[in-house]
Amino acid sequence: MHASYRANKMKKETRNNLHLNRPPSRRETLAGVRLQNVQAVKERLLEEIIELESQMQKLKGSGDPLDLSLIQTYREMIHSRRAFFNELIR
């Protein structure tokens, strides 16, 4: 039991240390979601925007008949991520 108690205590201390190193909540989205690490969210959004734009360009340049509904879906996904990104940089 003593080893189990020590292991639990170490886990709790580790979790507390992680919470201390977490940046404070700086922003709240329009939907009311509090964000803990705005920079990580912005980086992830940029990665997704780049990937979606790349996939859309491949689709347009594939030589296959254009699927306009799929292209519109890509546009909407890109637009929503850009809007969220712009909300974070205000």
Secondary structure, 3 states (H helix, E strand, C coil): CHHHHHHHHHHHHHHHHHHHHCCCCCEECCCCCEECCHHHHHHHHHHHHHHHHHHHHHHHCCCCCCCHHHHHHHHHHHHHHHHHHHHHHC
